[in-house]
Each structure stands twice: as structure tokens, then as C-alpha cells.
């Protein structure tokens, strides 16, 4: 909190002391009232104004205007303190809110009304798009409400079960919350129609192969024959949602579990350059026709958006909901590249790796610090990356986020600050990673307590020579293997190296890949250790105490080489 007194700029910072009346949150102490506490900045500002006649501000750049005002100097219009943002009026009462976001929360909590947006995208089949939740993250889902033919359904599995139970209980007209929003749906507005000229322009610039171009044009023709829009952009920005995510409802020409109404949702993260589609891709790659259709629409209507992401190595994100939740936590991006990511990964793996939990002190792995520290700062004072006997001192710590979340067994603490330090010589970043503090950080947004880590890993300590190892569940949780990778190897292209694997290097690269995922989170840098995991990537689960050397045979690969001749079905002869 900044203010001016006797022509001198002063400030008061938020305090986290163990005051009896304000122990659960940060607060402010008045320096003129025997350090009286105030729980909110607005209360403290009002107190300074009324009781002490001091005008204050949350931002330092306004103290200059405060000083001019105290000196009775003509005020600069750019620094007008009385100017306030235009407020938004509530349509149901006389309240005025400061933003659309606060208005939505007011209507939801005070008036108990659901004002989530509902967009009408298909007049012929009666298909709508609406957010899955009435809060973040914004995940669009399709619902259908048609009278000819009569059909009322929602593609969310829980909603379908809910309506089925209601129907069996004698209430066939009961609708889920998504279908109830159709009464407030926006009228249908036809989107821009895809043209062949824009597709040819896209092909000429090398943004799409000719094969994908033919498939996109055929799918667009199929939708036009049915009188449907092949790509319908779903814009929630006008409703107060983030403009980072671009959603599209894309025609599929088929119905399946992932496109129950003949349409699928394609999502594009304009910051990280990541795509997501609900379909299963091509089997060998997640690139699909629906993603290409969305790219075609973006290139035609907003070519700048697509061209800006050409320098970003676009990736596919499998868990869209987790990705949106993580990236919704604001965090200042650091200047990194693939080389810096490799250097940071090697340092964390060599010097900051958490040892076997059973070797840690009992108090460290069983007792949680509650509440956690208000700010996590790296303990390093000199650069760990620069060589030499006297590495340079690191720059002062810089807070990159104030909205990190700490997860423990008994609590979840939000609004935690995380700081980093940077080397002035090599410009590499040093982040907080100190298991002796009792906390483990993944990506500066999510932190875990060591007791929670031990709980998540409990049951895996089975000794060096277990009689039985049930690893099926562990493999399913650790790796997401596409079905298309399960193919028999071609005997003509198989070499001797394909039958063996350096298990130490394979697991080391996998560990580095997981560490690097936390370092590249929220950036456009690709994971330098990323490698597709197949059914024969790793050898059987054998530790260093149970194997002779680090080179092991790929038993699954050898099994796949044994082909079983197919028996021809016997055809009865005609008589």
C-alpha cells in the first residue's frame, strides 16, 4: 500500500504474522494506530483516508499523482485518481459490479441463476454448445434438443445417467443443467464459410500437405451437402472468459463415443501452441482431419493468429482439462530454450533429486508444515550452472506467481508465491527445488508436501527380489500408449540393436522427460527429451540389484517376431 506523507513516499506491505484476529490470512498494520490490523486493502485505504487524512493507492505509479495532489500541483489527466472503470449493472437488481466476471459470480451466487453461455450451432439437428462447468475451466460440450425427429440428449456421461434415472423413476421430462440452458440460448448466427481459395493459399505456403488438403475439402463438401457448417467457432470471450483458448465445433460425418452427435470439439491454446481433439487421431499420430479443419478456418479468418504460432513447435495435449486448469494459474514466463532446459534438467536430476523416501528423516516425510511458507525462494546464492571456483552471484529473487497451490494430505493452500533467481552471466534461471524443506515443486504452480508424495508412492517398495510383482495398474497410470503402436515389427527392417535396450539410459531419459515437463510448462519450448513410448520401448521391470548388466533384451519385441500362421477356414464342398 503506497502513500505520501510530508512530501515523502512511503509504503506498507501485507503482513503474515501470527496475530490472533488475523491468523488465517494476510493483513495490514496501520503505523499510526498502534499497528491496528485490517484484513482487506480497501478497509486499510478507507481508514487512512478518514482517520488520518492520507490518500493511498495499491499501485506505486499512482504515488506521483498523490504527491502532486498533496502539493496542490495541477494534476495530469493521465494520473487522474478519481477515474474509475465503468461498472456493470445487474439486470436483476440495482447492484453495480466492477467487471463482467464479478457480475457472473453475483448472478450465480445472489440470484441463484445459471447464466452460462449457450450457443446454437446446428438448426437442422438442434445442436447447442455450452461450457461443461458453471466455473472454470471452460470445456465446451454438445447437447441436442430437437423435435423433428424428437431427441433430447447430452454428451456428458453423468448427465445421461441422471436423465436415465429420472426417466425410470417416472419423470421422463427431467433435463440436465446443460439442456436447461437452451431456453436462454443465443439465436443461430451463421459463421464464415470455408472457401477453396483460402485452402489453396494455405497449401501454397506449406502449412498443410496436399493429402490433408484433399481430405479437408471432401469433408467440407460432405457437410455442405447436408446443409451443415463444417467448422463452427465457439467464442466465449464476450461472456467474460479467457481469450487464450479457441474452441471449434467440427463436423465429423460419423457418430461414435467421442462424437455422439456427429460433431467434435477442437481446442487450440494460442499461447502454448497446443491442440486437442476428442477423436483418436490416425493411430500413429494424433493429427486428425478435425484439427486440420480448424487450422483452415483460423488461416482464413485470422491468418495472423496461425502465423504467430509457426515458430512454436505445436504439440497435442491429451488431458485438456488438467492442461487448462494448470495454465489458468498466472505465472510469469522466463526466457528459456531447449539448451537451457537441458542444463536445468541435468542440475535438478543430479543435485535436487528426492532420495528414497524411506531414507529421509521420519519427521520430514510424516509431518506437514501447516500453513506452508507464504513464498518459496531458491536457496542458491551463486550460479550452479557457471563453471569455475568462483561462480557469479545470482540476481535478487523475482516472484513469478502469487497464485501457486500447495497440496498436502490435510490441506490445500492457494495463493502461495513462488520466486526464481537468474544468473547475470549465463542468464539461466534457478527455481525453488529443495526437498529438505518438506515440499516438492513441479512447475512453479503446483507444489506437493513430502508426506503426500510418500502416500502417492506407498505400496511400491517391494524389495529387490519380490516373489510377485503386479505392475499392470502402474503401467496404465504411467504411460498412455496409443493403440496404433501395437504392430508387429517388420523382419526386413529389424536390426540387432532392436532386440536390446540400455535400461539405464532409457529410464534416465524418461526421468529427464518428466522433469523437463515441469520446466517447459506454460512456455512454447518443446520437451527436448520427449520420446514416444511403445509396448517395446523398455525392457521388463528389473532393478540394478536383479540384473547382470545395463543391457537387457526386449522380450516383448521378441514375442512379436514369432508369427503364428493363420489357419484357413475349411469350406464344405458342394454336392
Number of C-alpha atoms within 10 A of each C-alpha: 16 19 24 21 12 9 12 9 14 14 13 13 11 15 15 15 13 11 13 7 11 16 11 13 14 18 20 22 17 15 11 10 10 8 10 11 19 19 17 13 15 13 13 19 20 15 16 18 13 10 10 11 10 16 20 22 18 15 10 16 11 16 23 16 21 27 20 16 17 15 11 9 11 9 15 12 9 8 15 13 15 6 9 8 8 10 13 15 15 15 10 9 9 8 12 15 17 13 14 17 13 14 20 21 18 17 17 15 11 10 11 10 12 17 15 19 20 25 22 21 25 18 15 11 18 18 22 26 26 24 19 18 14 18 12 14 19 19 19 23 18 28 25 23 17 15 10 9 9 10 11 16 20 24 18 14 8 11 17 15 13 13 20 15 14 15 14 9 9 9 12 12 9 15 20 17 14 27 21 13 20 20 8 13 17 13 11 12 12 13 13 13 15 18 13 12 10 15 22 14 14 20 16 12 9 10 18 17 12 15 8 15 20 12 14 21 15 12 17 24 14 17 17 13 8 11 12 19 20 27 27 23 18 22 16 21 12 10 13 13 16 15 12 14 20 19 21 27 25 25 24 22 15 10 12 12 9 15 19 17 21 17 24 24 27 25 24 22 21 19 15 21 21 21 22 22 24 18 20 15 16 12 13 12 12 20 18 17 21 27 23 18 26 26 20 25 24 18 19 20 14 12 14 11 12 18 13 12 17 11 10 17 13 18 18 16 18 15 9 18 13 12 16 17 12 18 16 16 18 14 20 15 13 15 11 16 16 15 11 17 23 19 13 21 22 16 15 19 14 10 11 16 14 16 9 9 17 10 8 15 10 11 10 18 22 16 14 19 13 11 11 18 14 15 14 23 20 15 13 16 17 17 23 18 20 15 9 7 6 9 15 18 16 21 17 12 16 13 16 19 20 20 19 25 21 22 20 20 14 9 12 13 16 15 15 19 20 28 20 23 26 21 21 13 14 12 17 24 22 25 23 21 23 20 18 14 13 18 25 24 21 17 20 27 27 19 21 18 24 26 22 20 17 16 12 10 11 11 8 11 11 11 9 11 11 8 7 7 10 7 10 8 8 10 11 10 8 8 12 12 14 18 12 13 15 14 10 13 13 9 8 6 7 11 9 6 10 15 16 19 18 16 22 15 12 13 13 13 16 16 14 19 19 15 23 25 20 17 23 21 21 22 18 21 22 19 23 17 20 14 11 11 14 16 16 19 17 20 21 13 9 13 14 11 10 10 10 9 11 13 14 18 17 19 15 15 19 15 10 15 14 9 8 7 6 6 6 6 6 6 6 6 5 4 3
